[in-house]
Amino acid sequence: MVKRLEIIEWLDDTGKEMVHREPQSGSGEFRIGSQLVVRESQEAVFFRDGKAMGVLGPGRHTLTTQNIPFLTELLEKAFEGEGSPFRAEVYFVSRKTFVDMKWGTKEPIIFRDKELAMVRLRAFGQFSIKVNESLLFINKLVGTEGRYTADSIEAFLKGVIISRLADLLGETLESIFDLARVYDEIATLGKARLSDDFEKYGIQLVDFYINAITPPEEVQKRIDERSSMGALGDMNAYMRYKTATAISDAAQNESGGGAATGVGLGAGVGMGATMAQMMSQSLASGQAQPAQPAQGAAAALVVCPSCSRQVPPARFCPECGKPMGATCPKCGAVISNGARFCPECGQKLGGSTCSCGADLPPGSKFCPSCGKKVE
């Protein structure tokens, strides 16, 4: 009669289990001669009375004192003889690499930026781990749980990562504008520091990646605005270009717009010129601007008594070169035609009148109002 042997093994269909215990609760009854199957990506740890007895690597192991020496001590407390049972627990530990584990900041990290002052940063990425010391991992994290998954440890490892990352950003980064060139450096330094933390629990940090470190959305909008202003370059040249474009567009539409288009064209040209001047003045960076001439009332014109042309008040006509008028009898100042008072001393001036009724200053040869020659 052939005796049927017991086979002890574990297959993970979920891909998430890191440790699986047989049996899942309490201790189990094993028999001498049973077969223990450990796959290439696993290790098996025997426990008896709460104490680890030994670790078995990949392969098919027959539970005998010859094949597994540590069973000799274990069987001294159990029944003797072939087929005698003994009570123990076996922990199957997965040694594969658990990939695509996520990490990210729940709360933003306050960062002192040399250009933006204080800014809140959020970061996220991914990492991968594997168990490199099965016994240490079981004793530190698993305990007596029947099964232990990657999800069970992921939240704890995230907290460790965020804590180290906050210190690392403060030490290696001065401004978030430098992030593009230091992502790999931060990830490398982060992996080196985190490896020591993970190894305390029998875990190896295989990969560590930073996908993004970002400021709040409102800060990103301000950065975009700053980039847009920088892309414009010379504001004077930009405004001249925009003005010329507006003139060209208005000229193309002039045939369909009639007089209204002409008005719009003039207004557009004037507005473009005004804006260009304002932008030029605001971007001059302290350079002196030329003074604008005062816009007062136009100077009053008088009629030259010799050539009858309207010219500015002067002693001699700028057109014909002849004297413009008589002199004041009191101070001797030159008096323009039609003046009733001396512009220097205020002396009232008398004289005859023209046939048109206008007063004629002394010595006038022509009427300042109608230009008629004085007889």
C-alpha positions in Angstrom: 0.0 0.0 0.0 1.4 3.3 -1.1 1.3 6.0 1.6 0.0 9.4 0.4 2.4 12.3 1.3 1.2 15.7 2.4 2.3 18.6 0.2 2.7 22.1 1.6 2.9 25.0 -0.8 1.5 28.5 -1.5 0.5 30.2 -4.8 -0.5 33.9 -4.9 -3.2 34.6 -7.4 -3.5 38.3 -6.4 0.1 39.3 -6.9 -0.2 41.5 -3.8 0.7 39.1 -0.9 4.1 39.5 0.6 3.7 36.9 3.3 1.4 33.9 3.7 1.2 31.6 6.7 0.3 27.9 6.9 -2.0 27.5 8.6 -3.4 31.0 8.7 -4.6 30.7 12.3 -2.9 28.8 15.1 -0.3 26.1 14.5 -0.5 23.3 12.1 0.2 19.5 12.3 3.0 18.4 10.0 4.1 14.8 9.4 7.6 13.5 8.8 8.0 12.8 5.1 5.7 15.6 4.0 6.7 17.6 0.9 7.4 21.4 1.3 7.5 23.2 -2.1 9.2 26.6 -2.2 9.3 28.4 -5.5 12.1 30.5 -6.9 10.5 33.8 -5.8 9.8 32.5 -2.3 11.4 31.6 1.0 9.9 29.5 3.8 10.4 30.2 7.5 9.6 27.5 10.1 8.3 28.6 13.5 7.9 26.4 16.6 6.6 27.7 20.0 6.9 31.3 18.7 10.6 30.9 17.7 12.0 30.8 14.2 13.7 27.4 13.6 15.1 27.9 10.1 14.7 29.3 6.6 14.4 27.2 3.5 15.1 28.4 0.0 13.6 27.4 -3.4 13.1 23.7 -4.1 11.1 20.6 -3.0 12.0 19.7 0.6 11.1 16.4 2.3 10.5 17.0 6.0 13.0 14.6 7.5 15.8 15.1 10.0 18.3 14.1 7.3 17.2 16.6 4.7 16.3 19.4 7.2 18.7 19.3 10.2 16.9 21.9 12.3 13.9 19.5 12.5 16.0 17.2 14.9 15.6 19.7 17.8 12.0 20.3 16.9 11.2 16.6 16.8 12.7 16.0 20.3 9.5 17.6 21.6 7.2 15.7 19.3 6.2 12.1 18.7 8.9 9.8 17.5 8.7 7.4 14.5 8.0 7.5 10.8 4.9 9.4 10.1 4.8 11.0 13.6 3.2 14.5 13.6 4.7 17.7 15.0 3.1 21.1 15.4 4.6 24.2 13.8 3.9 27.2 11.4 5.4 27.9 8.0 5.6 31.5 6.7 6.0 31.7 2.9 7.7 35.0 2.1 7.5 36.4 -1.5 10.9 37.6 -2.7 9.7 39.2 -5.9 9.9 42.9 -6.6 6.6 44.8 -5.9 6.4 47.5 -8.5 4.3 50.6 -9.2 3.8 51.5 -5.6 2.7 55.1 -5.3 3.7 57.9 -3.0 2.5 61.5 -2.7 2.0 64.4 -0.3 -1.4 64.6 1.5 -0.5 68.0 2.8 1.7 70.5 0.9 5.3 71.0 1.9 6.2 74.6 2.9 9.3 75.6 1.0 11.3 78.9 1.2 12.0 79.9 -2.4 14.7 82.5 -3.2 12.6 84.1 -5.9 9.0 83.4 -4.8 9.5 83.7 -1.0 7.3 81.1 0.7 5.6 78.6 -1.6 3.6 75.4 -1.0 4.8 72.4 -2.9 3.1 69.1 -3.7 5.1 66.0 -4.9 4.2 62.5 -6.1 6.0 59.6 -7.7 6.4 55.8 -7.5 8.8 53.2 -6.0 9.4 49.5 -5.9 10.5 47.2 -3.1 11.4 43.6 -2.3 12.0 41.6 0.9 15.7 40.9 1.3 15.7 39.5 4.9 12.6 37.3 5.4 13.1 36.6 9.1 13.7 40.3 9.9 10.7 41.4 7.9 8.4 38.9 9.6 9.5 39.8 13.1 9.4 43.6 12.5 6.3 44.1 10.5 4.2 40.9 9.9 4.1 39.5 13.4 1.5 36.7 13.5 -0.8 37.8 10.7 -2.1 35.1 8.5 -1.4 37.1 5.3 0.4 40.3 4.7 -0.1 42.4 1.5 1.8 45.2 -0.2 -1.1 47.5 0.6 -0.6 46.9 4.3 2.9 48.4 4.2 2.5 51.0 1.4 0.9 53.7 3.6 3.7 53.4 6.2 6.4 53.6 3.6 4.8 56.7 2.1 5.1 58.5 5.4 8.8 57.7 5.6 9.3 59.0 2.0 7.5 62.3 2.5 9.4 62.9 5.8 12.8 62.4 4.0 11.8 64.4 1.0 10.9 67.5 3.0 14.4 67.6 4.5 16.0 66.9 1.1 14.2 69.7 -0.7 15.4 72.2 1.9 19.0 71.1 1.6 19.4 70.8 -2.2 16.9 73.2 -3.8 17.0 77.0 -3.9 14.2 77.8 -6.3 11.4 75.7 -7.9 12.7 77.1 -11.3 15.7 74.8 -10.8 13.6 71.6 -10.5 14.0 70.5 -14.1 17.7 70.0 -13.7 17.7 68.4 -10.2 15.0 65.8 -10.5 17.4 63.0 -11.0 19.7 64.3 -8.3 16.9 64.6 -5.7 15.7 61.0 -6.6 19.2 59.6 -6.2 19.8 61.2 -2.9 16.3 60.3 -1.8 16.9 56.6 -2.6 20.2 56.6 -0.7 18.6 58.0 2.5 15.5 55.9 2.3 17.4 52.7 1.7 18.7 52.8 5.3 15.2 53.4 6.6 13.8 50.5 4.6 16.6 48.0 5.5 15.7 48.3 9.2 12.6 46.2 8.3 14.3 43.8 6.0 13.1 45.6 2.8 15.2 46.7 -0.1 14.2 49.9 -2.0 14.7 48.8 -5.6 13.6 51.9 -7.4 12.6 55.4 -6.4 11.2 58.0 -8.9 9.9 61.6 -8.6 7.2 62.2 -11.2 6.5 65.9 -10.3 7.0 68.6 -7.7 4.5 71.4 -8.3 3.4 74.7 -6.7 -0.3 75.6 -6.3 -2.4 76.4 -9.3 -2.5 80.1 -8.7 1.3 80.2 -8.5 1.6 78.3 -11.8 -0.7 80.9 -13.5 1.7 83.7 -12.3 4.7 81.8 -13.6 2.9 81.5 -17.0 2.2 85.2 -17.0 5.9 85.9 -16.3 7.0 83.6 -19.1 4.6 85.4 -21.5 6.1 88.8 -20.6 9.6 87.4 -21.1 8.7 86.0 -24.5 7.6 89.4 -25.7 11.1 90.8 -25.4 11.4 94.5 -26.5 8.1 96.1 -25.6 8.7 99.1 -28.0 9.3 96.8 -30.9 6.3 94.7 -29.9 4.0 97.7 -29.8 5.3 99.1 -33.1 4.6 95.7 -34.6 1.0 95.6 -33.2 0.4 99.1 -34.4 1.6 98.3 -37.9 -0.5 95.1 -38.0 -3.6 97.1 -36.9 -3.0 99.7 -39.7 -2.5 96.9 -42.3 -5.7 95.2 -41.2 -7.7 98.4 -41.3 -6.3 99.3 -44.7 -7.5 95.9 -46.1 -11.0 96.5 -44.7 -11.2 100.1 -45.8 -13.0 99.4 -49.1 -15.9 97.8 -47.2 -16.0 100.2 -44.3 -16.3 103.6 -46.1 -15.9 106.7 -44.0 -16.4 104.8 -40.7 -13.4 102.7 -41.6 -11.3 105.8 -42.1 -12.4 107.1 -38.7 -11.5 103.7 -37.1 -8.2 103.7 -38.9 -7.3 107.1 -37.6 -8.4 106.1 -34.1 -6.4 102.9 -34.2 -3.3 104.7 -35.4 -3.6 107.3 -32.6 -4.3 104.7 -29.9 -1.4 102.5 -31.1 1.0 105.5 -31.0 -0.2 106.5 -27.6 0.2 103.0 -26.2 3.6 102.7 -27.7 4.7 106.0 -26.1 3.2 105.0 -22.7 4.9 101.6 -22.8 8.2 103.2 -23.9 8.1 105.6 -21.0 7.2 102.9 -18.4 10.1 100.6 -19.6 12.7 103.3 -19.9 14.2 102.3 -16.5 14.8 105.7 -15.2 16.1 107.3 -18.5 15.2 110.9 -18.9 12.4 111.6 -21.3 12.4 114.6 -23.6 10.1 117.4 -22.4 6.9 117.9 -24.4 6.1 121.3 -25.6 3.2 123.0 -23.7 0.0 123.2 -25.7 -1.4 126.6 -25.0 -3.5 129.0 -27.1 -2.1 130.0 -30.4 -0.2 133.3 -30.3 -2.3 136.3 -31.5 -1.6 137.6 -34.9 -1.5 141.3 -36.1 -1.7 142.9 -39.6 1.5 144.4 -41.0 0.8 148.0 -41.9 3.1 147.8 -44.9 2.3 144.4 -46.5 -1.1 143.8 -44.9 -0.2 140.2 -43.9 -1.1 138.6 -40.5 2.1 138.1 -38.6 3.1 137.7 -34.9 3.6 140.9 -32.9 7.2 142.2 -33.5 9.1 145.5 -34.1 9.6 144.6 -37.8 7.5 142.6 -40.1 8.9 139.1 -40.8 7.5 139.3 -44.3 8.5 142.7 -45.6 11.0 143.9 -43.0 9.3 147.3 -42.4 8.4 148.7 -38.9 5.2 147.3 -37.5 4.0 150.4 -35.7 4.6 153.6 -33.9 6.3 154.2 -30.5 4.8 155.0 -27.1 5.0 158.8 -26.5 5.8 158.1 -22.8 8.3 155.2 -22.8 9.2 154.9 -26.4 8.3 151.2 -26.7 7.2 149.9 -30.1 3.4 149.8 -30.3 1.6 147.4 -32.7 -1.1 148.7 -34.9 -4.5 148.9 -33.2 -3.1 149.0 -29.6 -5.0 151.3 -27.3 -2.5 151.0 -24.4 1.3 150.6 -24.3 2.3 147.0 -23.5 5.3 148.3 -21.5 4.0 151.2 -19.3 0.2 151.0 -19.9 0.0 154.6 -21.3 -3.3 155.2 -23.0 -2.8 155.8 -26.7 -5.0 158.3 -28.7 -5.4 158.9 -32.3 -7.8 159.4 -35.2 -10.3 157.0 -36.3 -10.7 155.2 -39.7 -13.8 155.5 -41.8 -14.7 152.0 -40.6 -14.8 153.4 -37.0 -11.6 151.7 -35.8 -9.1 153.7 -33.7 -5.9 154.6 -35.5 -2.7 154.6 -33.4 -0.5 157.6 -33.9 1.6 157.4 -37.0 -0.5 154.6 -38.6 -0.5 154.5 -42.3 -3.1 151.8 -42.6 -6.2 150.9 -40.6 -5.5 147.9 -38.4 -9.1 146.6 -38.9 -9.9 147.1 -42.6 -6.4 147.8 -43.9 -7.5 151.0 -45.6 -4.6 153.5 -46.2 -4.8 156.4 -43.9 -5.0 159.7 -45.7 
